[in-house]
Amino acid sequence: MKIWRPYTQAALDPPPIAIDRGEGALLYTRDGRKLIDGISSWWVNIHGHGHPLIAEAIGEQARKLEQVIFAGFTHEPAEQLTHGLKKILPGELSHIFFSDDGSTAVEVALKMALQFWRNSGQPQRTRFVALDRAYHGDTAGAMSVSDDSPFTTAFDTMRFPVMRGHSADCFRCPVGKVRETCNIECLDRLRIVFERHHREIAAIIVEPLIQGAAGMIIHPVEFLRRLRTMATGFGIPLIADEVFTGFGRTGAMFACELAAVVPDMMCLSKGLTGGFLPMGATVCTEEIHKAFDVPDRSRTFFHGHSYTGNPLGCAAANASLRVFETEPVFERIRAIEAIHRERLSKLSGHPSVATTRFLGDLGVLELKAPDAGYLSGIRERLYSFFIDRGVLLRPLGNVIYVLPPYVIAPEQLHYIYDVLTAAVEMV
Ligand SMILES: Cc1ncc(COP(=O)(O)O)c(C=O)c1O
């Protein structure tokens, strides 16, 4: 039996690198090398690898209770996590539904929105709206609301049709404006969709402020703010997919905070457990939950997973929230952002560089490439170039991004940028 790896073309890609252990921003390979993890191991690790507080919390919980069925039963770690998240989540988000990962957190939000309308006597509200360039995961519903891409081509027959608004991609403005003088006209198409179809729309789903997998597109805060106002005006629930942006990535705990926006539903995963264990969560308002909370079995939310609310995942998430309380996490993110600003500004005029951008923990450099996009041929060369120099960066085609664990030392981040600068020279 052989292992089949995610997003990997075994016939082309190099063999996997065996990792024996991780500490802070470092991964230690079996053959004695060190790699700086410049992408938080697929955007999940936030406080560094092997953080002792989280490791101990998982161990302690495993000795007490590793798992129990979550229908009809509860446990302290889940209760504590619910309380802890309530304290940090924006606005009136009052109920939480646990699942397994980012995709399931999105599936739950979509199904919750559909059944909310059915339970509320409006079963015709079945359509979803999403943005161009969106990515929300790989399961059928999440793939449907994601935009067409190499991730979806083979599975088009599994996807339901979705209506779309423009992405606020200022570098390639979809309506030909420039940010300095625009009035967020990229929202106009969405307004038309809302005007024509609001009676059929179940919800709109967006990645707030950063569209990650599409190439780390950073939206103006104003876009999200106005989108919220528009959705509210048409009575359309807003699902904020904070799977990538949540838990500090943007410099605030949640991207919605930066736009002072409260969604009707929010999807969480990745950083939720500090990057230690797979877990997803979908939170919603009292208004949404109320439509399910009636003495009628047919209105039950018939969704669940074997490991829903797993105590180990909850214990890891509780410990991760404790790290936010006890360590200067946001100071660290500000220091990382300052280095992104300094180093990217030096690279932005380079003839090989199309553009640079940054927000919080995320620094982005887009290379000029004739085949720009996820399948750009430049990616393979870059990936190996970085690995050979002890840095784990996994470009999205011609888009190189740096998203380190918050504990990365300044000299480690500068080293990543030294290697990145050499890569820019190389291309
Ligand atoms: C915004 C967003 N939503 C959902 C997902 C899917 O998460 P997972 O890979 O854990 O299923 C991702 C993954 O990158 C994501 O970036």
The ligand as a Tripos MOL2 file, in Angstrom:
@<TRIPOS>MOLECULE
LIG
   16    16     1     0     0
SMALL
NO_CHARGES

@<TRIPOS>ATOM
      1 C1        -11.2770   30.2260    3.2120 C.3       1 LIG1
      2 C2        -11.2070   28.7370    3.2750 C.ar      1 LIG1
      3 N1        -12.3230   28.0430    3.5240 N.ar      1 LIG1
      4 C3        -12.3130   26.7010    3.6130 C.ar      1 LIG1
      5 C4        -11.1480   25.9920    3.4360 C.ar      1 LIG1
      6 C5        -11.1570   24.4820    3.5220 C.3       1 LIG1
      7 O1        -10.5280   24.0710    4.6860 O.3       1 LIG1
      8 P1        -10.0120   22.5550    4.8350 P.3       1 LIG1
      9 O2         -8.8510   22.4170    3.9260 O.co2     1 LIG1
     10 O3         -9.6450   22.4400    6.2670 O.co2     1 LIG1
     11 O4        -11.1420   21.6630    4.4610 O.co2     1 LIG1
     12 C6         -9.9620   26.6770    3.1800 C.ar      1 LIG1
     13 C7         -8.7020   25.9430    2.9890 C.2       1 LIG1
     14 O5         -7.7060   26.4590    2.5850 O.2       1 LIG1
     15 C8         -9.9890   28.0910    3.0860 C.ar      1 LIG1
     16 O6         -8.8880   28.8000    2.8210 O.3       1 LIG1
@<TRIPOS>BOND
     1     1     2 1
     2     2     3 ar
     3     2    15 ar
     4     3     4 ar
     5     4     5 ar
     6     5     6 1
     7     5    12 ar
     8     6     7 1
     9     7     8 1
    10     8     9 2
    11     8    10 1
    12     8    11 1
    13    12    13 1
    14    12    15 ar
    15    13    14 2
    16    15    16 1
@<TRIPOS>SUBSTRUCTURE
     1 LIG1         1 GROUP 0 **** ****
